[in-house]
């Protein structure tokens, strides 16, 4: 039986990470199938070569419906004698998780295909429970499809993930631009600075650097610095 389960595990979906649980669940199902002749071979063929919609697609592989529709699987290092060391799962869900869709979670995420000869709800309603209590469960993973509700949920989750990946990161703080006072310019009373000998009165092209600037010149310089700061910000945001 171990070798049989190992062959099934070789067909496991790469997205199903819990190989230990998959092995224990498949071993549980294999033991149930071994009670009837030919079912183990039919299940291996279904898992290995199942292609939905293709003529000759493997037929249903069924087990008796467990009590409340779920089977008990021992956790790693546990036994079925203690409820804390076991996990109850729907057989249809677990086979579809292992072989096809690792991301499904709810019993309503899958439904039987039109080609399944034993279609049934994974979790029947109270009204359906009496009628399906003795009906078999098909565990051919290719006799199921994702329900429209699950498809809508997965599409929404994928869109959120995509939008999250495209969301720009926080904009880095812009460096503080130097102010005119930080550049070492000395403001003095207009027209009252020192003049070089022989230079024109009132300050001309030969005036000393210490002479400073007139009010109009200071205002023009402040305006130019502000324009430079605005252009730097625009270039940062648009670049």
PLY file of the C-alpha trace (Angstrom):
ply
format ascii 1.0
element vertex 239
property float x
property float y
property float z
element edge 238
property int vertex1
property int vertex2
end_header
0.00 0.00 0.00
2.89 2.38 0.72
4.24 1.96 -2.79
0.77 2.62 -4.23
0.40 5.84 -2.21
3.90 6.93 -3.29
2.82 6.65 -6.92
-0.23 8.80 -6.17
1.92 11.38 -4.41
4.05 11.73 -7.53
0.94 13.27 -9.13
0.41 15.73 -6.28
-0.03 19.39 -7.14
3.15 21.34 -6.53
1.18 23.94 -4.58
0.07 21.47 -1.91
2.85 21.82 0.66
1.80 19.38 3.40
3.14 16.13 1.96
2.77 14.29 5.29
-0.93 15.06 5.51
-1.42 14.18 1.84
0.21 10.79 2.41
-1.98 10.00 5.43
-5.18 11.13 3.67
-4.41 9.12 0.54
-3.54 6.07 2.64
-6.92 6.36 4.39
-8.76 6.53 1.07
-6.71 3.73 -0.45
-7.65 1.39 2.38
-11.32 2.15 1.77
-10.95 1.48 -1.97
-9.05 -1.77 -1.38
-12.23 -3.33 -0.03
-13.57 -3.56 -3.60
-11.79 -5.21 -6.52
-10.41 -2.97 -9.24
-10.99 0.38 -7.51
-7.33 1.00 -6.63
-6.33 0.59 -10.27
-9.21 2.75 -11.45
-8.33 5.53 -9.00
-4.66 5.52 -9.99
-5.70 5.77 -13.63
-8.07 8.64 -12.83
-5.42 10.57 -10.87
-2.65 9.89 -13.38
-4.42 10.50 -16.68
-7.49 12.53 -15.85
-8.24 15.18 -18.49
-11.68 16.80 -18.12
-13.82 16.81 -21.25
-11.73 14.28 -23.16
-13.54 11.15 -24.45
-12.57 8.06 -22.47
-12.02 10.11 -19.33
-11.81 7.72 -16.35
-15.14 6.96 -14.77
-16.26 7.57 -11.21
-14.26 6.05 -8.36
-16.51 5.89 -5.33
-16.35 5.16 -1.61
-19.20 4.87 0.88
-20.19 8.21 2.37
-18.67 8.55 5.86
-20.78 9.66 8.80
-21.55 13.41 8.39
-19.72 13.20 5.05
-16.25 13.57 6.53
-13.43 11.11 7.10
-10.94 11.14 9.98
-7.24 11.58 9.21
-4.58 11.22 11.91
-2.28 14.20 12.37
1.49 13.77 12.26
2.60 11.68 15.23
-0.98 11.13 16.38
-3.58 8.39 16.23
-7.29 8.20 15.49
-8.07 7.38 19.15
-7.77 11.02 20.25
-9.79 13.86 18.73
-6.93 16.29 19.37
-4.62 14.25 17.13
-7.05 13.85 14.25
-8.55 16.04 11.56
-11.94 15.56 9.89
-12.06 16.40 6.19
-14.42 15.98 3.26
-12.92 13.34 0.90
-13.89 15.31 -2.22
-12.23 18.47 -0.91
-8.99 16.79 0.11
-8.47 14.95 -3.19
-9.12 18.15 -5.15
-6.70 20.04 -2.90
-3.97 17.42 -3.30
-4.25 16.87 -7.06
-5.76 20.04 -8.53
-6.54 23.14 -6.46
-4.51 23.51 -3.25
-6.12 26.90 -2.53
-9.73 25.72 -2.13
-11.02 25.89 1.43
-14.81 25.59 1.70
-17.10 22.72 0.78
-18.91 25.12 -1.58
-15.72 25.79 -3.58
-16.25 22.76 -5.83
-19.18 21.02 -7.49
-19.64 17.84 -9.53
-19.17 18.09 -13.28
-21.91 17.13 -15.70
-19.96 14.00 -16.63
-19.96 12.58 -13.10
-22.33 9.66 -12.66
-22.49 10.21 -8.89
-22.99 13.96 -8.47
-23.72 15.18 -4.98
-23.15 18.20 -2.81
-19.98 17.98 -0.74
-22.00 19.01 2.33
-25.69 18.26 1.79
-28.34 20.48 3.29
-30.46 19.02 6.13
-33.21 18.33 3.59
-30.78 16.45 1.31
-28.95 14.61 4.06
-31.50 11.82 4.49
-31.57 11.14 0.75
-27.77 11.12 0.41
-26.92 9.26 3.62
-26.27 6.00 1.76
-25.17 7.46 -1.58
-21.52 6.89 -2.59
-18.95 9.68 -2.90
-16.94 10.07 -6.08
-13.28 10.79 -5.32
-12.11 11.21 -8.89
-10.63 14.74 -8.68
-11.33 15.33 -12.36
-15.07 14.90 -11.80
-15.19 18.25 -10.01
-14.94 21.87 -11.04
-14.54 25.19 -9.26
-17.90 26.74 -8.35
-18.83 30.22 -9.67
-18.77 31.57 -6.09
-15.21 30.36 -5.60
-14.14 31.71 -9.00
-15.46 35.16 -8.07
-13.63 35.04 -4.73
-10.34 33.94 -6.32
-10.61 36.63 -9.01
-11.18 39.31 -6.37
-8.22 38.07 -4.33
-5.98 38.04 -7.43
-7.03 41.60 -8.29
-6.21 42.81 -4.78
-2.83 41.11 -4.99
-2.14 42.71 -8.37
-3.14 46.17 -7.18
-1.03 45.73 -4.07
2.00 44.80 -6.19
1.54 47.86 -8.41
0.99 50.30 -5.54
3.88 52.77 -5.48
6.01 52.93 -2.39
6.22 55.96 -0.11
7.84 59.02 -1.62
11.16 59.79 -0.02
11.41 63.09 1.81
12.86 65.82 -0.36
16.14 67.32 0.82
15.79 70.71 2.45
16.69 73.44 0.02
19.23 76.04 1.21
17.84 79.46 2.04
19.55 82.68 0.94
20.71 83.33 4.52
22.48 79.92 4.52
24.48 80.86 1.43
26.44 83.45 3.40
24.78 86.50 1.92
24.76 89.50 4.24
21.80 91.77 4.09
22.51 95.38 4.87
20.77 98.64 4.36
20.40 99.38 0.68
22.97 101.74 -0.70
24.92 102.09 2.60
27.71 99.58 2.06
31.42 100.26 1.65
32.63 101.37 -1.73
35.96 100.86 -3.37
38.09 103.96 -3.85
37.15 105.66 -7.07
34.00 103.63 -7.48
30.65 105.17 -8.42
28.50 106.58 -5.62
25.55 104.54 -4.37
27.23 101.26 -5.23
28.12 100.23 -8.73
29.85 97.38 -10.45
33.03 97.99 -8.43
31.37 97.71 -5.01
32.72 95.34 -2.37
31.06 92.02 -1.62
30.58 93.28 1.91
28.43 96.08 0.58
25.41 93.82 0.27
22.36 94.12 -1.99
19.54 96.57 -2.34
15.98 95.65 -1.35
14.91 95.06 -4.92
17.90 92.82 -5.59
17.19 90.77 -2.45
13.57 90.27 -3.45
14.59 89.20 -6.95
17.07 86.72 -5.53
14.45 85.26 -3.14
12.04 84.83 -6.02
14.66 83.01 -8.08
15.41 80.63 -5.20
11.71 79.89 -4.73
11.34 79.17 -8.45
14.37 76.86 -8.27
12.83 74.99 -5.32
9.50 74.58 -7.17
11.25 73.31 -10.32
13.30 70.85 -8.23
10.14 69.46 -6.62
8.38 69.14 -10.00
11.34 67.34 -11.50
11.41 64.93 -8.54
7.69 64.14 -8.76
7.47 63.87 -12.56
10.84 62.22 -13.14
0 1
1 2
2 3
3 4
4 5
5 6
6 7
7 8
8 9
9 10
10 11
11 12
12 13
13 14
14 15
15 16
16 17
17 18
18 19
19 20
20 21
21 22
22 23
23 24
24 25
25 26
26 27
27 28
28 29
29 30
30 31
31 32
32 33
33 34
34 35
35 36
36 37
37 38
38 39
39 40
40 41
41 42
42 43
43 44
44 45
45 46
46 47
47 48
48 49
49 50
50 51
51 52
52 53
53 54
54 55
55 56
56 57
57 58
58 59
59 60
60 61
61 62
62 63
63 64
64 65
65 66
66 67
67 68
68 69
69 70
70 71
71 72
72 73
73 74
74 75
75 76
76 77
77 78
78 79
79 80
80 81
81 82
82 83
83 84
84 85
85 86
86 87
87 88
88 89
89 90
90 91
91 92
92 93
93 94
94 95
95 96
96 97
97 98
98 99
99 100
100 101
101 102
102 103
103 104
104 105
105 106
106 107
107 108
108 109
109 110
110 111
111 112
112 113
113 114
114 115
115 116
116 117
117 118
118 119
119 120
120 121
121 122
122 123
123 124
124 125
125 126
126 127
127 128
128 129
129 130
130 131
131 132
132 133
133 134
134 135
135 136
136 137
137 138
138 139
139 140
140 141
141 142
142 143
143 144
144 145
145 146
146 147
147 148
148 149
149 150
150 151
151 152
152 153
153 154
154 155
155 156
156 157
157 158
158 159
159 160
160 161
161 162
162 163
163 164
164 165
165 166
166 167
167 168
168 169
169 170
170 171
171 172
172 173
173 174
174 175
175 176
176 177
177 178
178 179
179 180
180 181
181 182
182 183
183 184
184 185
185 186
186 187
187 188
188 189
189 190
190 191
191 192
192 193
193 194
194 195
195 196
196 197
197 198
198 199
199 200
200 201
201 202
202 203
203 204
204 205
205 206
206 207
207 208
208 209
209 210
210 211
211 212
212 213
213 214
214 215
215 216
216 217
217 218
218 219
219 220
220 221
221 222
222 223
223 224
224 225
225 226
226 227
227 228
228 229
229 230
230 231
231 232
232 233
233 234
234 235
235 236
236 237
237 238
